[in-house]
Amino acid sequence: MTESVEQVAEKLGLFARVGLFYRQVVSELRKVVWPTRKQLTTYTAVVLVFVSFVIAVVSLIDLVLGRLVFWVFG
């Protein structure tokens, strides 16, 4: 019967568990498909445009509601 990772980790000392954690992190990062420079530039541009749009909408709503409150309460 094979032992689970949790059971093996419980038997290890603190430094061995930390080492195991970092080895697993590096192993998982090697599996990641990293974007190309062109994809990264495109994704960044899309995010900046979207955030700018949301900022504009929220600012417009804030301006309208602020003026409405000042009109109602003088």
Contact map, one row per residue, 1 for C-alpha under 8 A:
11100000000000000000000000000000000000000000000000000000000000000000000000
11110000000000000000000000000000000000000000000000000000000000000000000000
11111011000000000000000000000000000000000000000000000000000000000000000000
01111111000000000000000000000000000000000000000000000000000000000000000000
00111111100000000000000000000000000000000000000000000000000000000000000000
00011111110000000000000000000000000000000000000000000000000000000000000000
00111111111000000000000000000000000000000000000000000000000000000000000000
00111111111100000000000000000000000000000000000000000000000000000000000000
00001111111100001000000000000000000000000000000000000000000000000000000000
00000111111110000000000000000000000000000000000000000000000000000000000000
00000011111110000000000000000000000000000000000000000000000000000000000000
00000001111111011000000000000000000000000000000000000000000000000000000000
00000000011111111000000000000000000000000000000000000000000000000000000000
00000000000111111100000000000000000000000000000000000000000000000000000000
00000000000011111110000000000000000000000000000000000000000000000000000000
00000000000111111111000000000000000000000000000000000000000000000000000000
00000000100111111111100000000000000000000000000000000000000000000000000000
00000000000001111111110000000000000000000000000000000000000000000000000000
00000000000000111111111000000000000000000000000000000000000000000000000000
00000000000000011111111100000000000000000000000000000000000000000000000000
00000000000000001111111110000000000000000000000000000000000000000000000000
00000000000000000111111111000000000000000000000000000000000000000000000000
00000000000000000011111111100000000000000000000000000000000000000000000000
00000000000000000001111111110000000000000000000000000000000000000000000000
00000000000000000000111111111000000000000000000000000000000000000000000000
00000000000000000000011111111100000000000000000000000000000000000000000000
00000000000000000000001111111110000000000000000000000000000000000000000000
00000000000000000000000111111111000000000000000000000000000000000000000000
00000000000000000000000011111111000000000000000000000000000000000000000000
00000000000000000000000001111111000000000000000000000000000000000000000000
00000000000000000000000000111111100000000000000000000000000000000000000000
00000000000000000000000000011111110000000000000000000000000000000000000000
00000000000000000000000000000011111000000000000000000000000000000000000000
00000000000000000000000000000001111100000000000000000000000000000000000000
00000000000000000000000000000000111111110000000000000000000000000000000000
00000000000000000000000000000000011111110000000000000000000000000000000000
00000000000000000000000000000000001111111000000000000000000000000000000000
00000000000000000000000000000000001111111100000000000000000000000000000000
00000000000000000000000000000000001111111110000000000000000000000000000000
00000000000000000000000000000000001111111111000000000000000000000000000000
00000000000000000000000000000000000011111111100000000000000000000000000000
00000000000000000000000000000000000001111111110000000000000000000000000000
00000000000000000000000000000000000000111111111000000000000000000000000000
00000000000000000000000000000000000000011111111100000000000000000000000000
00000000000000000000000000000000000000001111111110000000000000000000000000
00000000000000000000000000000000000000000111111111000000000000000000000000
00000000000000000000000000000000000000000011111111100000000000000000000000
00000000000000000000000000000000000000000001111111110000000000000000000000
00000000000000000000000000000000000000000000111111111000000000000000000000
00000000000000000000000000000000000000000000011111111100000000000000000000
00000000000000000000000000000000000000000000001111111110000000000000000000
00000000000000000000000000000000000000000000000111111111000000000000000000
00000000000000000000000000000000000000000000000011111111100000000000000000
00000000000000000000000000000000000000000000000001111111110000000000000000
00000000000000000000000000000000000000000000000000111111111000000000000000
00000000000000000000000000000000000000000000000000011111111100000000000000
00000000000000000000000000000000000000000000000000001111111110000000000000
00000000000000000000000000000000000000000000000000000111111111000000000000
00000000000000000000000000000000000000000000000000000011111111100000000000
00000000000000000000000000000000000000000000000000000001111111110000000000
00000000000000000000000000000000000000000000000000000000111111111000000000
00000000000000000000000000000000000000000000000000000000011111111100000000
00000000000000000000000000000000000000000000000000000000001111111110000000
00000000000000000000000000000000000000000000000000000000000111111111000000
00000000000000000000000000000000000000000000000000000000000011111111100000
00000000000000000000000000000000000000000000000000000000000001111111110000
00000000000000000000000000000000000000000000000000000000000000111111111000
00000000000000000000000000000000000000000000000000000000000000011111111100
00000000000000000000000000000000000000000000000000000000000000001111111111
00000000000000000000000000000000000000000000000000000000000000000111111111
00000000000000000000000000000000000000000000000000000000000000000011111111
00000000000000000000000000000000000000000000000000000000000000000001111111
00000000000000000000000000000000000000000000000000000000000000000000111111
00000000000000000000000000000000000000000000000000000000000000000000111111
